[in-house]
Amino acid sequence: MGAVRRSLSWARRCGVLDESLGRWKAAGWERRSSGRVVGGLDDVGGSSWRVEKALREFKRHAPIEEASTPPSAWYTDAEFAEFEMGRVFGRGWQAVGHVGQVEKPGSFFTGRVGKTLYVVCKDEDGQIRAFHNVCRHHAAAVASGSGCTHSFVCPYHGWTYGLDGRLQKANRLAGIRNFSARENGLIPIRAATWGPFVLISLAESKAAEESSTAEEGWLGSAGPILTTAGVNSSLHHVGSREYVINCNWKVYCDNYLDGGYHVPHAHRSLAGCLDLPSYSTNLLERVSIQSCRAANKDKSNSNMRVGNIANYAFVYPNFMINRYGPWMDTNLVLPISSSECRVIFDWFLDSSLVDDKDFIESSIADSEVVQKEDIKLCEDVQNGLLSPAYDVGRYAPRVEQAMHHFHCLLHDDLSS
């Protein structure tokens, strides 16, 4: 075994293993089981040597003044993207929607986080529940999109489940043995709410979340700070948009977390509304909050929308809350592949302005201008990450603290 390891080490240093890997894959010698790569590759902690190498290259404990950003493999390697699905998105509480989507009994919405398909609903007793959106018969989805229903009926063979997840009906099972309807309901997922948001936890063990409330597990000490900043359920949902962007999901997050560094260069209209020298960043356990005072140069709709101060909260790993003036925007960033992500935008507004249609339309239009500018930036960055001329960059220490914080949290999850 020692000789084999020494040979592999020599082969990697000389580049022989990298050259051979493509041939091994083409010949079908690579096999994966439970996230492990076997048949000639290292089996280190359930990840391949490529993933381990990418993790080692990020110096987690280096101060930001000396640190380099994660290597480009974090953003471009398909194997790395697959590995992070379970380590990053398979643990802890995550935002998946807002309470307006499950306002009355029977209302539901569906979604996907990594490989997990879920359905969230409100049952007859007013309790918000979540389940794996997978029929226990032959794995078809029992619900799609959103709507209101009395039960979930699988479109494949008609198995029917109640809003509490119990199996209510299964046709043509005469002769089946050792089958219990009670044991074949939809598999539950832990669900909770905080303020206007619906959360689910994909932690494998319920005990992993029992030691804290959803607020503590999701926000840590940031909960009271966000509440004071006006993040609450009194705001009314006024619109949604969804974008598919040709970049890794972390590229989009990095763009959000650069402390306003790119704003004067890429968002001229937004920059005119903000007092950029006042930008500040507050780092908490799994949340970072960037704040900036408004410029207040005039009484235009854009300045009215921003108000006196803008707060940009990033909740690890993929949720963004933008609270300013009478408005709140949220961005939910969902990975599709190593080079593609889905971003769901939701807009909320103070009740005093929900009937002002012109203000709502113009404000959403302003927001979409910024979003399109960010999409162009993020897709350009993704292309640059694929270039042989780039592997790592550096942080601007006084403005990119939140980005560095995000990368350190990622490294912790990916290494544990």
RAGIPE-V691120 format. One record per residue. RES is the residue in three letters. SS is DSSP state (H for helix, E for strand, L for the rest). PHI is phi in radians with two decimals (none if undefined). D_LAST is the distance of its C-alpha to the last C-alpha in Angstrom with 2 decimals. Layout:
# RAGIPE-V691120
{{RES & SS & PHI & D_LAST} {RES & SS & PHI & D_LAST}}
This chain:
# RAGIPE-V691120
{{MET & L & none & 26.15} {GLY & H & -1.07 & 26.22} {ALA & H & -1.14 & 28.81} {VAL & H & -1.10 & 26.85} {ARG & H & -1.10 & 23.80} {ARG & H & -1.11 & 26.31} {SER & H & -1.15 & 28.01} {LEU & H & -1.09 & 24.92} {SER & H & -1.05 & 24.09} {TRP & H & -1.08 & 27.72} {ALA & H & -1.11 & 27.74} {ARG & H & -1.17 & 24.86} {ARG & H & -1.07 & 26.55} {CYS & H & -1.51 & 29.79} {GLY & L & 1.45 & 28.51} {VAL & H & -1.17 & 29.88} {LEU & H & -1.15 & 26.72} {ASP & H & -1.05 & 26.24} {GLU & H & -1.16 & 29.92} {SER & H & -1.36 & 29.75} {LEU & H & -1.03 & 26.72} {GLY & H & -1.07 & 28.89} {ARG & H & -1.19 & 31.50} {TRP & H & -1.09 & 29.13} {LYS & H & -1.11 & 27.89} {ALA & H & -1.07 & 31.50} {ALA & L & -1.46 & 32.53} {GLY & L & 1.46 & 29.95} {TRP & L & -1.39 & 28.19} {GLU & L & -1.51 & 24.67} {ARG & E & -2.30 & 23.30} {ARG & E & -2.11 & 20.10} {SER & E & -2.58 & 18.91} {SER & L & 0.95 & 15.91} {GLY & L & 1.40 & 14.35} {ARG & E & -1.76 & 15.26} {VAL & E & -1.97 & 18.01} {VAL & E & -2.23 & 20.68} {GLY & L & 1.46 & 24.26} {GLY & L & 2.02 & 24.06} {LEU & L & -1.92 & 20.55} {ASP & L & -1.08 & 17.63} {ASP & L & -2.10 & 15.28} {VAL & E & -1.98 & 12.08} {GLY & L & 1.05 & 9.05} {GLY & L & 1.46 & 10.76} {SER & E & -2.29 & 11.41} {SER & L & -1.40 & 14.65} {TRP & H & -1.10 & 15.67} {ARG & H & -1.16 & 16.56} {VAL & H & -1.15 & 13.15} {GLU & H & -1.03 & 11.86} {LYS & H & -1.11 & 15.02} {ALA & H & -1.10 & 14.64} {LEU & H & -1.22 & 11.31} {ARG & H & -1.11 & 13.03} {GLU & L & -1.26 & 16.06} {PHE & L & -1.62 & 14.77} {LYS & L & -1.50 & 15.33} {ARG & L & -0.97 & 13.01} {HIS & L & -1.74 & 15.17} {ALA & L & -1.27 & 18.50} {PRO & L & -1.10 & 20.88} {ILE & L & -1.01 & 21.88} {GLU & L & -1.16 & 25.29} {GLU & L & -1.98 & 23.96} {ALA & L & -1.38 & 20.94} {SER & E & -1.81 & 21.14} {THR & L & -1.22 & 19.75} {PRO & L & -1.03 & 17.13} {PRO & L & -1.16 & 18.99} {SER & L & -1.06 & 20.99} {ALA & H & -1.05 & 18.94} {TRP & H & -1.04 & 16.41} {TYR & H & -1.93 & 19.53} {THR & H & -2.16 & 21.58} {ASP & L & -1.50 & 19.77} {ALA & H & -1.14 & 19.98} {GLU & H & -1.19 & 17.35} {PHE & H & -1.11 & 14.78} {ALA & H & -1.07 & 16.10} {GLU & H & -1.16 & 15.74} {PHE & H & -1.11 & 12.11} {GLU & H & -1.29 & 11.28} {MET & H & -0.98 & 13.54} {GLY & H & -1.34 & 11.42} {ARG & H & -1.26 & 8.05} {VAL & H & -1.73 & 10.29} {PHE & H & -1.73 & 13.42} {GLY & L & -1.64 & 12.67} {ARG & L & -2.31 & 11.48} {GLY & L & 1.24 & 13.73} {TRP & E & -1.48 & 17.25} {GLN & E & -2.46 & 18.78} {ALA & E & -1.33 & 22.40} {VAL & E & -2.25 & 24.34} {GLY & E & 3.14 & 27.95} {HIS & E & -2.24 & 30.58} {VAL & H & -1.13 & 32.75} {GLY & H & -1.12 & 35.82} {GLN & H & -1.38 & 34.58} {VAL & H & -2.27 & 34.89} {GLU & L & -1.30 & 37.87} {LYS & L & -2.25 & 40.00} {PRO & L & -0.95 & 39.67} {GLY & L & 1.66 & 39.08} {SER & E & -1.27 & 37.52} {PHE & E & -2.65 & 34.32} {PHE & E & -2.58 & 32.16} {THR & E & -2.11 & 29.73} {GLY & E & -2.99 & 26.81} {ARG & E & -2.55 & 23.83} {VAL & E & -2.15 & 20.14} {GLY & L & 1.07 & 18.75} {LYS & L & -1.62 & 20.16} {THR & E & -1.61 & 20.87} {LEU & E & -1.61 & 24.53} {TYR & E & -2.31 & 25.46} {VAL & E & -2.27 & 28.73} {VAL & E & -1.98 & 29.23} {CYS & E & -2.55 & 32.62} {LYS & E & -1.94 & 34.79} {ASP & L & -1.44 & 36.51} {GLU & L & -1.10 & 40.11} {ASP & L & -1.59 & 39.21} {GLY & L & 1.48 & 37.53} {GLN & L & -1.56 & 33.96} {ILE & E & -1.48 & 31.31} {ARG & E & -2.19 & 29.39} {ALA & E & -2.41 & 26.92} {PHE & E & -2.47 & 26.65} {HIS & E & -1.13 & 25.28} {ASN & L & -1.48 & 28.19} {VAL & L & -2.46 & 28.82} {CYS & L & -1.14 & 32.00} {ARG & L & -1.30 & 31.60} {HIS & L & -1.43 & 34.52} {HIS & L & -2.33 & 33.65} {ALA & L & 1.37 & 30.72} {ALA & L & -1.24 & 32.80} {ALA & L & -1.23 & 31.88} {VAL & L & -1.59 & 34.01} {ALA & L & -2.54 & 34.21} {SER & L & -2.50 & 34.31} {GLY & L & 1.12 & 34.64} {SER & E & -2.57 & 35.71} {GLY & E & 2.84 & 38.81} {CYS & E & -2.45 & 40.27} {THR & L & -2.67 & 40.86} {HIS & L & -1.64 & 41.76} {SER & E & -2.83 & 39.53} {PHE & E & -1.81 & 37.27} {VAL & E & -1.94 & 39.23} {CYS & L & -1.12 & 37.57} {PRO & L & -1.29 & 39.71} {TYR & L & -1.47 & 39.39} {HIS & L & -2.26 & 41.05} {GLY & L & 1.42 & 41.61} {TRP & L & -1.05 & 39.25} {THR & E & -2.11 & 39.36} {TYR & E & -2.17 & 36.85} {GLY & E & -1.34 & 37.60} {LEU & L & -1.18 & 35.84} {ASP & L & -1.63 & 34.23} {GLY & L & 1.55 & 32.75} {ARG & L & -1.25 & 35.21} {LEU & E & -1.26 & 36.92} {GLN & E & -1.75 & 40.52} {LYS & E & -2.69 & 42.17} {ALA & L & -2.50 & 41.71} {ASN & L & -1.33 & 44.81} {ARG & L & 0.98 & 46.42} {LEU & L & -1.83 & 44.42} {ALA & L & -0.98 & 47.56} {GLY & L & 1.62 & 47.00} {ILE & L & -1.22 & 43.25} {ARG & L & -2.13 & 42.14} {ASN & L & 0.93 & 39.32} {PHE & L & -2.14 & 38.34} {SER & L & -2.18 & 37.54} {ALA & H & -1.04 & 37.62} {ARG & H & -1.08 & 35.66} {GLU & H & -1.59 & 32.73} {ASN & H & -2.16 & 32.89} {GLY & L & -1.35 & 32.40} {LEU & L & -1.09 & 29.91} {ILE & L & -1.36 & 26.35} {PRO & E & -1.33 & 25.51} {ILE & E & -2.16 & 22.74} {ARG & E & -1.11 & 22.42} {ALA & E & -2.29 & 24.51} {ALA & E & -2.77 & 25.60} {THR & E & -2.26 & 27.42} {TRP & E & -2.48 & 27.32} {GLY & L & 0.98 & 30.42} {PRO & L & -1.55 & 31.44} {PHE & E & -1.86 & 28.08} {VAL & E & -1.73 & 26.89} {LEU & E & -2.08 & 23.22} {ILE & E & -2.29 & 21.35} {SER & E & -2.11 & 18.07} {LEU & L & -1.71 & 16.50} {ALA & L & -1.01 & 14.14} {GLU & L & -1.12 & 14.86} {SER & L & -1.89 & 15.79} {LYS & L & -1.06 & 18.44} {ALA & H & -1.08 & 17.56} {ALA & H & -1.15 & 14.33} {GLU & H & -1.98 & 16.89} {GLU & H & -1.25 & 19.83} {SER & L & -1.37 & 19.22} {SER & L & -2.56 & 20.06} {THR & L & -1.32 & 22.41} {ALA & H & -1.06 & 21.60} {GLU & H & -1.08 & 22.78} {GLU & H & -1.15 & 20.55} {GLY & H & -1.21 & 17.42} {TRP & H & -1.56 & 18.40} {LEU & H & -1.92 & 20.27} {GLY & L & 1.08 & 19.63} {SER & L & -1.41 & 22.68} {ALA & H & -1.39 & 23.76} {GLY & H & -0.92 & 25.59} {PRO & H & -1.06 & 28.85} {ILE & H & -1.13 & 28.89} {LEU & H & -1.19 & 28.79} {THR & H & -1.08 & 31.37} {THR & H & -1.10 & 33.63} {ALA & L & -1.36 & 33.31} {GLY & L & 1.72 & 34.74} {VAL & L & -1.52 & 31.87} {ASN & L & -2.70 & 33.38} {SER & L & -1.47 & 34.92} {SER & L & -1.37 & 38.43} {LEU & L & -1.36 & 37.98} {HIS & E & -1.79 & 39.34} {HIS & E & -1.29 & 37.65} {VAL & E & -2.17 & 40.00} {GLY & E & 3.04 & 38.40} {SER & E & -2.49 & 35.59} {ARG & E & -2.47 & 34.97} {GLU & E & -2.33 & 32.52} {TYR & E & -2.21 & 31.85} {VAL & E & -1.84 & 30.32} {ILE & E & -2.07 & 29.36} {ASN & L & -1.48 & 28.97} {CYS & L & -2.70 & 25.85} {ASN & L & -1.10 & 22.07} {TRP & H & -1.04 & 20.91} {LYS & H & -1.27 & 19.17} {VAL & H & -1.08 & 22.57} {TYR & H & -1.12 & 24.14} {CYS & H & -1.13 & 21.66} {ASP & H & -1.01 & 22.18} {ASN & H & -1.04 & 25.88} {TYR & H & -1.22 & 25.73} {LEU & L & -1.79 & 23.85} {ASP & L & -1.62 & 26.17} {GLY & L & 1.14 & 28.17} {GLY & L & 1.35 & 31.28} {TYR & L & -0.96 & 31.52} {HIS & L & -1.53 & 32.71} {VAL & H & -1.03 & 34.88} {PRO & H & -1.17 & 38.18} {HIS & H & -1.63 & 37.95} {ALA & H & -1.97 & 36.87} {HIS & L & -2.21 & 37.94} {ARG & H & -1.05 & 41.43} {SER & H & -1.15 & 42.40} {LEU & H & -1.19 & 39.35} {ALA & H & -1.02 & 39.69} {GLY & L & -1.18 & 43.24} {CYS & L & -1.65 & 42.05} {LEU & E & -2.05 & 39.58} {ASP & L & -1.58 & 40.17} {LEU & H & -1.02 & 37.47} {PRO & H & -1.09 & 37.93} {SER & H & -1.51 & 36.88} {TYR & L & -0.99 & 33.33} {SER & E & -2.45 & 30.75} {THR & E & -2.30 & 27.01} {ASN & E & -2.08 & 25.35} {LEU & E & -1.76 & 21.58} {LEU & L & -2.10 & 20.05} {GLU & L & -0.99 & 16.66} {ARG & L & -2.27 & 15.83} {VAL & E & -2.36 & 19.41} {SER & E & -2.16 & 21.67} {ILE & E & -2.18 & 25.43} {GLN & E & -1.72 & 27.85} {SER & E & -2.26 & 31.50} {CYS & E & -2.67 & 34.79} {ARG & E & -1.29 & 38.40} {ALA & E & -1.41 & 40.81} {ALA & L & -1.30 & 43.62} {ASN & L & 0.93 & 46.23} {LYS & L & -1.42 & 48.75} {ASP & L & -2.67 & 50.49} {LYS & L & -1.93 & 50.53} {SER & L & -1.19 & 49.33} {ASN & H & -0.99 & 47.18} {SER & H & -1.11 & 44.16} {ASN & H & -1.22 & 44.57} {MET & H & -1.11 & 45.32} {ARG & H & -1.16 & 42.11} {VAL & H & -1.27 & 40.01} {GLY & L & 1.31 & 41.90} {ASN & L & -1.62 & 41.49} {ILE & E & -2.62 & 37.76} {ALA & E & -1.93 & 34.85} {ASN & E & -2.05 & 31.36} {TYR & E & -2.06 & 28.45} {ALA & E & -1.83 & 25.30} {PHE & E & -1.87 & 22.02} {VAL & E & -1.82 & 19.73} {TYR & L & -1.01 & 16.18} {PRO & L & -1.74 & 15.46} {ASN & L & -2.67 & 18.97} {PHE & E & -2.18 & 21.84} {MET & E & -2.22 & 24.60} {ILE & E & -2.14 & 27.44} {ASN & E & -1.98 & 30.54} {ARG & E & -2.07 & 33.08} {TYR & E & -2.79 & 36.46} {GLY & L & 0.83 & 40.08} {PRO & L & -1.50 & 40.77} {TRP & E & -1.92 & 37.95} {MET & E & -2.48 & 34.33} {ASP & E & -1.92 & 32.51} {THR & E & -2.26 & 29.09} {ASN & E & -2.17 & 27.11} {LEU & E & -1.89 & 24.58} {VAL & E & -1.90 & 22.88} {LEU & E & -2.10 & 21.83} {PRO & E & -1.19 & 20.69} {ILE & E & -1.88 & 23.22} {SER & E & -2.66 & 22.34} {SER & L & -1.14 & 21.13} {SER & L & -2.21 & 24.47} {GLU & E & -2.64 & 25.48} {CYS & E & -2.51 & 24.59} {ARG & E & -1.99 & 26.52} {VAL & E & -2.06 & 27.29} {ILE & E & -1.85 & 29.01} {PHE & E & -1.73 & 31.21} {ASP & E & -2.26 & 32.78} {TRP & E & -2.05 & 35.50} {PHE & E & -2.21 & 36.62} {LEU & E & -2.48 & 39.80} {ASP & L & -1.04 & 41.65} {SER & H & -1.04 & 44.21} {SER & H & -1.19 & 47.10} {LEU & H & -2.09 & 46.64} {VAL & L & -1.18 & 45.70} {ASP & L & -1.65 & 49.30} {ASP & L & -1.53 & 49.48} {LYS & H & -1.11 & 48.89} {ASP & H & -1.10 & 49.84} {PHE & H & -1.12 & 47.33} {ILE & H & -1.10 & 44.55} {GLU & H & -1.11 & 45.43} {SER & H & -1.21 & 45.77} {SER & H & -1.21 & 42.51} {ILE & H & -1.14 & 40.56} {ALA & H & -1.10 & 42.39} {ASP & H & -1.07 & 41.35} {SER & H & -1.10 & 37.72} {GLU & H & -1.21 & 37.95} {VAL & H & -1.06 & 39.45} {VAL & H & -1.10 & 36.39} {GLN & H & -1.10 & 34.12} {LYS & H & -1.15 & 36.12} {GLU & H & -1.12 & 35.96} {ASP & H & -1.19 & 32.15} {ILE & H & -1.04 & 32.02} {LYS & H & -1.05 & 34.16} {LEU & H & -1.06 & 31.99} {CYS & H & -1.14 & 28.71} {GLU & H & -1.22 & 30.32} {ASP & H & -1.13 & 31.81} {VAL & H & -1.09 & 28.49} {GLN & H & -1.04 & 26.97} {ASN & H & -1.10 & 29.98} {GLY & H & -1.15 & 29.55} {LEU & H & -1.14 & 25.94} {LEU & L & -1.46 & 27.42} {SER & L & -1.29 & 29.99} {PRO & L & -1.19 & 29.99} {ALA & L & -1.44 & 31.06} {TYR & L & -2.32 & 27.72} {ASP & L & -2.36 & 24.17} {VAL & L & -2.29 & 22.96} {GLY & L & -2.19 & 24.75} {ARG & E & -2.16 & 24.94} {TYR & L & -1.66 & 24.66} {ALA & L & -1.46 & 27.78} {PRO & L & -1.02 & 26.66} {ARG & L & -1.50 & 29.00} {VAL & L & -2.17 & 28.27} {GLU & L & -1.81 & 24.85} {GLN & H & -1.12 & 22.73} {ALA & H & -1.15 & 21.37} {MET & H & -1.15 & 20.32} {HIS & H & -1.09 & 18.48} {HIS & H & -1.03 & 16.80} {PHE & H & -1.04 & 15.71} {HIS & H & -1.14 & 14.31} {CYS & H & -1.17 & 12.31} {LEU & H & -1.12 & 10.83} {LEU & H & -1.05 & 10.11} {HIS & H & -1.06 & 8.48} {ASP & H & -1.06 & 6.15} {ASP & H & -1.17 & 5.41} {LEU & H & -1.25 & 5.75} {SER & H & -1.70 & 3.81} {SER & L & -1.63 & 0.00}}
